[in-house]
Amino acid sequence: MKNFMIRSLVLSVVFGLVFSFVFSLPAQAAEKSGEKKININTASAAELQELPRIGEKVSQRIVDFRKTHGMFKKIEEIMKVQGIGEKIFQQIKDRITVG
């Protein structure tokens, strides 16, 4: 009986650790990346340059586009900015938001 209780306790601890590890993976991935999303409707040109493949000129084009056309309604609209095509969009889409 004592061995059964010890085994049950050990198995409970092991399963608890395994489940907590499995369920924490998505949260760990977000923390590991350490990347907060950048709001393309409010970010400055300097903040936009934190995105991959977005340099000084393209970031300024994003700001100018916003001033001319208004706020982006969805992140895909950033591809209307000269210099941002499908390839760059795929690299930044997980790091941007519209609000």
C-alpha positions as CSV (number, residue, x, y, z in Angstrom):
1,M,0.0,0.0,0.0
2,K,2.8,2.4,0.9
3,N,4.6,1.7,-2.5
4,F,1.3,2.4,-4.3
5,M,0.9,5.7,-2.6
6,I,4.5,6.7,-3.4
7,R,4.1,5.7,-7.0
8,S,0.9,7.6,-7.3
9,L,2.5,10.7,-5.8
10,V,5.5,10.4,-8.2
11,L,3.3,9.9,-11.2
12,S,1.1,12.9,-10.2
13,V,4.2,15.1,-9.9
14,V,5.5,13.9,-13.3
15,F,2.2,14.4,-15.1
16,G,1.8,17.8,-13.5
17,L,5.2,18.9,-14.7
18,V,4.6,17.4,-18.2
19,F,1.2,19.1,-18.6
20,S,2.5,22.4,-17.3
21,F,5.4,22.3,-19.7
22,V,3.1,21.5,-22.7
23,F,0.6,24.2,-21.9
24,S,3.2,26.8,-21.3
25,L,4.9,26.3,-24.7
26,P,2.9,29.0,-26.6
27,A,3.5,31.5,-23.8
28,Q,7.2,30.7,-23.8
29,A,7.4,31.2,-27.5
30,A,6.0,34.7,-27.2
31,E,8.2,35.5,-24.3
32,K,11.3,34.1,-26.0
33,S,10.8,36.2,-29.0
34,G,10.6,39.2,-26.7
35,E,8.9,41.1,-29.5
36,K,5.9,43.2,-28.8
37,K,3.6,44.0,-31.7
38,I,4.0,47.4,-33.3
39,N,0.9,49.3,-34.1
40,I,1.3,50.5,-37.7
41,N,-1.3,53.2,-37.1
42,T,0.5,54.9,-34.3
43,A,4.2,53.9,-34.5
44,S,6.8,56.5,-35.3
45,A,9.2,56.1,-38.2
46,A,11.8,55.1,-35.7
47,E,9.6,52.4,-34.1
48,L,8.7,51.0,-37.5
49,Q,12.4,50.5,-38.3
50,E,12.4,47.9,-35.5
51,L,10.6,45.6,-38.0
52,P,12.7,43.3,-40.2
53,R,13.6,44.7,-43.6
54,I,12.0,48.1,-42.8
55,G,14.5,50.8,-43.1
56,E,14.5,54.6,-42.8
57,K,12.9,55.3,-46.2
58,V,10.2,52.6,-46.0
59,S,9.3,53.5,-42.5
60,Q,8.8,57.1,-43.6
61,R,6.6,56.0,-46.5
62,I,4.4,54.1,-44.0
63,V,4.0,57.3,-41.9
64,D,3.3,59.4,-45.0
65,F,0.8,56.8,-46.3
66,R,-1.1,57.0,-43.1
67,K,-1.2,60.8,-43.3
68,T,-2.5,60.7,-46.8
69,H,-4.9,57.7,-46.7
70,G,-5.8,57.5,-43.0
71,M,-5.4,54.6,-40.6
72,F,-4.9,51.1,-41.8
73,K,-8.0,48.9,-41.2
74,K,-6.1,45.6,-41.4
75,I,-2.5,44.7,-41.4
76,E,-2.6,43.5,-45.1
77,E,-3.1,47.1,-46.2
78,I,0.5,47.8,-45.4
79,M,1.3,46.2,-48.7
80,K,-0.1,49.3,-50.4
81,V,3.0,51.1,-49.3
82,Q,5.7,51.3,-51.9
83,G,8.6,48.9,-50.9
84,I,6.4,46.4,-49.0
85,G,5.4,43.4,-51.0
86,E,4.2,40.0,-50.1
87,K,7.7,38.8,-49.1
88,I,8.3,41.5,-46.6
89,F,4.7,41.3,-45.3
90,Q,5.2,37.6,-44.6
91,Q,8.3,38.5,-42.5
92,I,6.5,41.3,-40.4
93,K,2.9,40.2,-40.2
94,D,3.3,38.5,-36.8
95,R,4.9,41.6,-35.4
96,I,2.4,44.2,-36.5
97,T,-1.1,45.2,-35.5
98,V,-3.6,47.9,-36.4
99,G,-4.9,48.5,-32.9
